[in-house]
Every structure is written in C-alpha cells, then in structure tokens.
Amino acid sequence: MFYKFVKILSWVFFKIYSRLRIEGHNYLPQNETFILAANHFSNLDPFILMAAVQQEIYTLGKKELFKNTFLRFLFTRLNGIPVNRMGFCHQTFKIVTEILQQQKIIAIFPEGYVSKDGTLGRFKQGIARFALEAKVPIIPIAIIGSNQVLPYGKKIPRPHQITVKIGKPIYLNNYNEGCDRKIMNKVTERVRNEILALYRT
C-alpha cells in the first residue's frame, strides 16, 4: 500500500514538475522477470524508476542509507535492499536471487554511487553475476535530466524535463561458459555500452 502511494505520488510529481517522458516502454517483458540497469546521476533516480515502470520493483541501495532510522523505515517499505558497495556480499546475493526466483523485478544502479558530474562511471560486476546466475535478461535504462532536477549534493529540486529511455532486453543465453570474471566483465561492459548509447541518442 505504501509503495503504491509513493509510486503514484512520484508519477504525479515528475509528470507535472519535470514533464516526465518515457520511451521504449514496450521493451519491458510482460511475462518474465528481469533486472533493470540504469545510470545514477541523482538521488531521485529510484523514484523516477518507480514512476516509469508499471511493475513493482525492488531496488538495491548502499547499506549506509539503512543506518538512519527514518531512511531505513522508508526504503524498507519501498522494497529497498541494502548492499555493500565495497565488495561481494553473500547475503545480498542470496536475497536478490530469491526475489528473482519469485518472478519479481530488481533495479540496480551498476555504478554503485551517484555521479558527481553527470557522466557515466565505471560499472561494478554485481549486475552481471546476478543476471548470469538467475538466467534473467537485463533491461538497460538511461535516465536523462535527473541531475538537472536534483544535482549531486543539492536538496531542493528545480524544474527540468526528465526522459527515461528503455532499451531492448539483453539476453545472456550466449554466455553459457559459466560465471567467471572474464564473462562478467563482458556482460558488464555490454550493459554499460547499451546505456551509454541510449543516453547519446
């Protein structure tokens, strides 16, 4: 109930305040689970994804956010999953795997942090490992304009259009050699390149 309320509130806010535009919505699979991969240029990005994607999503966020009582209350009820950005966490991997097995949707910001200058940073390999192990496709998403609405370090949003570009699903059927570092690097780079291409078009 709380998730739906915040989702509707987010949609109304971004539609009115930021003239939210969504492209490629037809690329979202309807009868299978998947992982959303998006650039992270603003703290508003999780709420933008909530507004843009019809299905309910679970979002990975840095564990430091969950140390604050209010933020822990908020993010837990918005399907937030704490993650250690410094290295692989077996507990997070187990939780994400279980969620995907339940045919639910995970959203990940592979950079692992909010970009300070609005440029796409290096991606961490966690998203590749999750997708390869669960055998689910990755949907690349470019969120454009969120850093103009709420730049890094700012607290008050300002009017600016936001566009969400959803790309074609990246199926990993061809990566059947296993889940070693080399394969994960290939998948990670492919996802990053797809998001970069969406951002530039």
MOJOLIN-V898519 format. One record per residue. RES is the residue in three letters. NEAR is the number of other ideal C-beta (glycine too) atoms within 10 Angstrom. Layout:
res->RES near->NEAR
res->RES near->NEAR
//
This chain:
res->MET near->6
res->PHE near->11
res->TYR near->13
res->LYS near->10
res->PHE near->10
res->VAL near->16
res->LYS near->19
res->ILE near->12
res->LEU near->13
res->SER near->20
res->TRP near->16
res->VAL near->12
res->PHE near->16
res->PHE near->26
res->LYS near->14
res->ILE near->10
res->TYR near->15
res->SER near->23
res->ARG near->13
res->LEU near->20
res->ARG near->15
res->ILE near->18
res->GLU near->16
res->GLY near->16
res->HIS near->11
res->ASN near->8
res->TYR near->14
res->LEU near->17
res->PRO near->13
res->GLN near->7
res->ASN near->5
res->GLU near->10
res->THR near->18
res->PHE near->22
res->ILE near->25
res->LEU near->23
res->ALA near->27
res->ALA near->27
res->ASN near->28
res->HIS near->21
res->PHE near->29
res->SER near->24
res->ASN near->18
res->LEU near->22
res->ASP near->23
res->PRO near->22
res->PHE near->20
res->ILE near->26
res->LEU near->21
res->MET near->23
res->ALA near->24
res->ALA near->26
res->VAL near->20
res->GLN near->11
res->GLN near->12
res->GLU near->13
res->ILE near->21
res->TYR near->19
res->THR near->22
res->LEU near->24
res->GLY near->19
res->LYS near->16
res->LYS near->15
res->GLU near->11
res->LEU near->15
res->PHE near->18
res->LYS near->10
res->ASN near->11
res->THR near->8
res->PHE near->7
res->LEU near->14
res->ARG near->14
res->PHE near->12
res->LEU near->15
res->PHE near->18
res->THR near->13
res->ARG near->13
res->LEU near->20
res->ASN near->18
res->GLY near->18
res->ILE near->20
res->PRO near->19
res->VAL near->24
res->ASN near->13
res->ARG near->15
res->MET near->9
res->GLY near->7
res->PHE near->12
res->CYS near->16
res->HIS near->7
res->GLN near->11
res->THR near->17
res->PHE near->15
res->LYS near->10
res->ILE near->17
res->VAL near->25
res->THR near->15
res->GLU near->11
res->ILE near->19
res->LEU near->21
res->GLN near->11
res->GLN near->9
res->GLN near->11
res->LYS near->16
res->ILE near->23
res->ILE near->26
res->ALA near->22
res->ILE near->26
res->PHE near->26
res->PRO near->25
res->GLU near->20
res->GLY near->18
res->TYR near->12
res->VAL near->22
res->SER near->17
res->LYS near->12
res->ASP near->9
res->GLY near->16
res->THR near->11
res->LEU near->18
res->GLY near->17
res->ARG near->10
res->PHE near->24
res->LYS near->20
res->GLN near->18
res->GLY near->23
res->ILE near->25
res->ALA near->27
res->ARG near->20
res->PHE near->22
res->ALA near->27
res->LEU near->21
res->GLU near->13
res->ALA near->19
res->LYS near->13
res->VAL near->22
res->PRO near->17
res->ILE near->27
res->ILE near->24
res->PRO near->27
res->ILE near->28
res->ALA near->23
res->ILE near->24
res->ILE near->19
res->GLY near->21
res->SER near->27
res->ASN near->25
res->GLN near->17
res->VAL near->20
res->LEU near->20
res->PRO near->18
res->TYR near->15
res->GLY near->8
res->LYS near->12
res->LYS near->6
res->ILE near->5
res->PRO near->18
res->ARG near->11
res->PRO near->10
res->HIS near->14
res->GLN near->14
res->ILE near->25
res->THR near->19
res->VAL near->25
res->LYS near->21
res->ILE near->21
res->GLY near->20
res->LYS near->13
res->PRO near->17
res->ILE near->17
res->TYR near->13
res->LEU near->19
res->ASN near->7
res->ASN near->7
res->TYR near->17
res->ASN near->9
res->GLU near->10
res->GLY near->9
res->CYS near->14
res->ASP near->9
res->ARG near->10
res->LYS near->8
res->ILE near->18
res->MET near->20
res->ASN near->13
res->LYS near->15
res->VAL near->21
res->THR near->22
res->GLU near->14
res->ARG near->17
res->VAL near->23
res->ARG near->20
res->ASN near->13
res->GLU near->19
res->ILE near->23
res->LEU near->15
res->ALA near->13
res->LEU near->23
res->TYR near->18
res->ARG near->9
res->THR near->9
//
